[in-house]
Amino acid sequence: MEERTILWSIIGMLFLVVSFFVFQAGVTGNVVAQLPNEDKIDTSGWTENEIMNYEMHGTIPAKAGSGAARSSSNGMVGGC
């Protein structure tokens, strides 16, 4: 009987931890979705390869100008 209580306690704790992380992921997703449009970089005129490199690696093409790379000096958005 005692083993069963310990097992259900562990399952309950795991459920609470997973619920917490799911809630945190949901909150983080909503905050990102509400960013103002002025912080987004205009990708019109970029090739598909440049857009993919920006989305996957955060690199901004040199032709985007210095205004788009204002987040850091080397043109990286997130950095790896």
C-alpha positions in Angstrom: 0.0 0.0 0.0 2.8 2.4 0.8 4.5 1.7 -2.5 1.3 2.7 -4.3 1.1 6.0 -2.4 4.7 6.8 -3.3 4.0 6.0 -7.0 0.9 8.2 -7.1 2.9 11.0 -5.4 5.6 10.8 -8.1 3.0 10.8 -10.9 1.3 13.8 -9.3 4.5 15.7 -9.1 5.4 14.9 -12.7 2.0 16.1 -13.8 2.4 19.4 -11.9 5.9 20.0 -13.4 4.7 19.2 -17.0 1.6 21.4 -16.5 3.9 24.3 -15.3 6.2 24.0 -18.4 3.2 23.8 -20.8 1.8 26.9 -19.2 5.1 28.7 -19.5 5.4 27.8 -23.1 1.9 29.1 -23.8 2.7 32.4 -22.1 6.0 32.8 -23.9 4.3 32.1 -27.2 1.6 34.8 -26.6 4.2 37.4 -25.7 6.2 36.8 -28.9 3.0 37.0 -31.0 2.2 40.5 -29.6 5.5 42.2 -30.6 4.9 45.5 -32.4 5.4 45.6 -36.2 8.1 48.2 -36.0 10.5 45.6 -34.6 10.2 43.3 -37.5 12.7 43.4 -40.4 11.4 44.0 -43.9 12.4 40.9 -45.9 10.9 42.0 -49.2 13.5 41.8 -51.9 15.4 39.0 -50.1 16.0 35.7 -51.8 14.5 32.5 -50.3 18.0 31.5 -49.2 18.5 34.8 -47.4 15.2 34.5 -45.6 16.0 30.9 -44.6 19.4 32.0 -43.2 17.7 34.8 -41.3 15.0 32.5 -39.8 17.4 29.6 -39.0 20.6 31.4 -38.0 19.7 35.0 -37.4 22.1 36.4 -40.1 21.0 39.5 -41.9 22.2 40.1 -45.4 24.6 43.0 -46.1 22.1 44.5 -48.5 19.6 45.0 -45.7 21.5 48.1 -44.5 22.6 49.1 -41.1 19.1 50.0 -39.9 18.1 46.3 -39.9 21.1 45.2 -38.0 20.6 47.5 -35.1 20.2 44.7 -32.5 24.0 43.9 -32.6 27.1 45.1 -34.3 27.8 41.9 -36.3 24.4 41.5 -37.9 23.3 38.5 -35.8 19.8 38.6 -34.3 20.1 35.8 -31.8 23.6 34.6 -32.2 24.8 31.0 -31.8 
